Amino acid sequence: MVKIIGIDPGLAATGIGIISGRGLHVERYAYGSISTASGHATAKRLHHIFSKLIAIIKNESPDMMIVEDIFSLGKYPKSGIMLGKVTGVVLLAASQAAIPVHEVAVREIKQVLTGNGNAGKEQLEAAVRHALNCQTPIRPFHASDALAIALIGLYRYQAID
């Protein structure tokens, strides 16, 4: 059995999803998010994400980390830059913990789980609940996105290990 941690990077909220299983079978899962206060300086917010993630990694001892790849929308270039900063601290946490890390494009995650690379948050969350046989909504969406990312890691673990 392997344990995969999926990360949906974001400065306001970084989603965390942890899946244990083998192949297509999920044994256990957990999820949550790391939130930061908008009134704090960017450096302080990045440090908070890094520190919390290091603690989660230490507590959970995942075999692998899967991170949503950075993307940028032409209308919001600063968002892409900020996403890059958050992803940097996430990758640093994985490196310090000596965890193999892989980045996966959001369109690929949506395509694999929903059959639609342009699926919305609600459609992806429903697909994640179906894969986990979970009846209750998974919130926040950052957490359900992180579980989707972890599922991709579980499904492809042998292929990318």
Backbone torsions as a table, in degrees:
resi	resn	phi	psi	omega
1	MET	NA	143.4	178.7
2	VAL	-118.1	156.6	175.9
3	LYS	-121.1	122.3	-178.1
4	ILE	-114.7	135.7	172.7
5	ILE	-109.9	125.6	177.6
6	GLY	-104.3	138.8	-177.3
7	ILE	-125.8	127.0	172.5
8	ASP	-108.2	94.6	-173.5
9	PRO	-66.4	140.8	174.5
10	GLY	-167.8	142.5	-177.8
11	LEU	-71.3	-43.3	178.7
12	ALA	-71.0	-40.7	179.3
13	ALA	-152.1	124.2	174.8
14	THR	-103.5	118.4	-179.4
15	GLY	-77.9	141.9	178.8
16	ILE	-125.3	128.9	174.4
17	GLY	-133.6	131.8	-179.5
18	ILE	-123.5	127.3	-178.4
19	ILE	-127.6	132.2	172.2
20	SER	-115.9	134.9	179.6
21	GLY	172.7	-163.8	-179.4
22	ARG	-148.0	130.9	178.6
23	GLY	62.1	-120.4	178.9
24	LEU	-98.1	1.7	-175.4
25	HIS	-99.6	123.1	178.0
26	VAL	-97.4	123.8	177.2
27	GLU	-87.2	-48.1	-177.2
28	ARG	-145.0	156.1	174.2
29	TYR	-151.0	156.0	176.7
30	ALA	-149.7	155.7	-178.5
31	TYR	-154.2	163.5	178.3
32	GLY	177.3	-165.6	177.4
33	SER	-150.9	157.3	175.6
34	ILE	-107.4	115.0	-178.8
35	SER	-102.9	149.0	176.3
36	THR	-126.4	155.5	-178.4
37	ALA	-85.5	127.9	-177.1
38	SER	-63.5	-23.4	-179.3
39	GLY	-78.3	-10.5	-179.0
40	HIS	-86.6	157.4	177.5
41	ALA	-64.6	150.1	-179.1
42	THR	-54.7	-44.6	-178.6
43	ALA	-59.4	-41.3	179.2
44	LYS	-66.3	-39.4	179.6
45	ARG	-66.2	-41.8	178.2
46	LEU	-64.4	-40.8	178.1
47	HIS	-62.2	-40.9	178.7
48	HIS	-61.2	-46.4	178.6
49	ILE	-60.7	-47.1	-179.6
50	PHE	-59.7	-49.2	-177.4
51	SER	-62.4	-45.6	179.2
52	LYS	-63.9	-41.8	-179.3
53	LEU	-65.6	-40.5	176.4
54	ILE	-59.1	-42.9	179.5
55	ALA	-64.2	-41.3	178.9
56	ILE	-64.7	-44.5	179.4
57	ILE	-61.2	-43.5	179.7
58	LYS	-62.4	-41.8	-178.3
59	ASN	-72.4	-37.9	-173.4
60	GLU	-94.3	-24.9	-178.1
61	SER	48.9	59.5	179.8
62	PRO	-69.5	154.2	177.4
63	ASP	-80.9	-25.4	-175.4
64	MET	-157.8	151.9	174.7
65	MET	-118.4	134.8	173.7
66	ILE	-117.6	130.1	-175.6
67	VAL	-122.8	137.7	174.0
68	GLU	-63.6	129.3	-178.8
69	ASP	-66.3	151.7	-179.5
70	ILE	-68.5	138.6	172.6
71	PHE	-139.2	160.9	180.0
72	SER	-139.7	137.1	175.4
73	LEU	-94.9	134.2	-178.4
74	GLY	-53.9	-33.4	-179.3
75	LYS	-71.9	-25.2	-173.5
76	TYR	-130.4	67.4	-176.5
77	PRO	-62.9	-32.3	-180.0
78	LYS	-65.2	-31.8	177.6
79	SER	-63.3	-40.6	178.0
80	GLY	-64.6	-38.3	178.2
81	ILE	-65.4	-44.6	179.5
82	MET	-64.4	-40.4	177.6
83	LEU	-60.2	-37.4	177.1
84	GLY	-63.8	-38.3	177.8
85	LYS	-64.8	-44.8	179.8
86	VAL	-64.5	-44.6	179.5
87	THR	-60.9	-35.7	177.6
88	GLY	-59.6	-44.7	179.8
89	VAL	-70.9	-31.0	176.6
90	VAL	-65.2	-46.4	179.5
91	LEU	-64.8	-36.9	177.3
92	LEU	-63.3	-42.6	178.6
93	ALA	-60.8	-43.3	178.2
94	ALA	-63.7	-42.4	-179.7
95	SER	-64.3	-44.0	179.1
96	GLN	-62.9	-31.2	179.6
97	ALA	-89.7	2.3	-179.9
98	ALA	56.9	41.3	177.7
99	ILE	-100.6	130.6	173.4
100	PRO	-60.3	139.0	-177.7
101	VAL	-132.4	140.1	178.8
102	HIS	-133.4	143.1	178.0
103	GLU	-106.5	138.1	-177.7
104	VAL	-129.6	136.6	-180.0
105	ALA	-69.0	141.4	-178.1
106	VAL	-59.8	-37.5	179.2
107	ARG	-62.8	-37.7	179.0
108	GLU	-66.5	-42.1	179.2
109	ILE	-60.2	-48.2	-179.9
110	LYS	-63.7	-40.7	-179.5
111	GLN	-63.2	-46.1	-178.5
112	VAL	-64.3	-44.9	-173.6
113	LEU	-85.0	-29.2	-176.8
114	THR	-116.3	-15.9	-174.1
115	GLY	83.9	4.6	-177.5
116	ASN	-138.4	111.0	-179.7
117	GLY	-65.3	-13.0	179.1
118	ASN	-108.2	18.2	-177.6
119	ALA	-57.9	147.6	176.7
120	GLY	-83.3	173.7	-179.1
121	LYS	-58.1	-43.0	-177.9
122	GLU	-64.7	-42.1	-179.8
123	GLN	-65.7	-41.6	179.1
124	LEU	-66.4	-42.7	179.4
125	GLU	-61.4	-40.0	178.2
126	ALA	-64.7	-39.5	178.2
127	ALA	-65.6	-38.9	177.9
128	VAL	-64.8	-46.4	178.1
129	ARG	-58.5	-41.3	178.7
130	HIS	-62.9	-45.7	-179.6
131	ALA	-62.9	-31.8	-177.9
132	LEU	-95.7	-2.1	-176.0
133	ASN	55.4	45.9	-178.0
134	CYS	-106.5	126.4	-176.8
135	GLN	-87.2	-25.9	-175.2
136	THR	-95.3	148.8	178.4
137	PRO	-58.1	143.8	177.9
138	ILE	-101.5	112.0	-178.5
139	ARG	-130.2	151.0	-1.5
140	PRO	-71.9	169.7	180.0
141	PHE	-60.4	-28.4	176.9
142	HIS	-59.9	-36.3	179.6
143	ALA	-71.5	-42.1	178.4
144	SER	-66.9	-35.5	175.2
145	ASP	-62.8	-41.6	179.6
146	ALA	-64.7	-37.9	175.4
147	LEU	-64.7	-38.5	176.6
148	ALA	-60.4	-43.4	179.2
149	ILE	-63.4	-43.3	178.2
150	ALA	-63.7	-38.8	177.6
151	LEU	-59.6	-42.1	177.4
152	ILE	-59.3	-42.8	177.2
153	GLY	-61.3	-42.2	179.2
154	LEU	-64.3	-45.8	-178.3
155	TYR	-64.4	-28.6	-174.4
156	ARG	-113.4	12.2	-173.5
157	TYR	-52.6	-50.1	-177.7
158	GLN	-65.2	-32.3	-177.9
159	ALA	-73.8	-28.6	-175.7
160	ILE	-110.7	-0.2	-178.9
161	ASP	-74.1	NA	NA
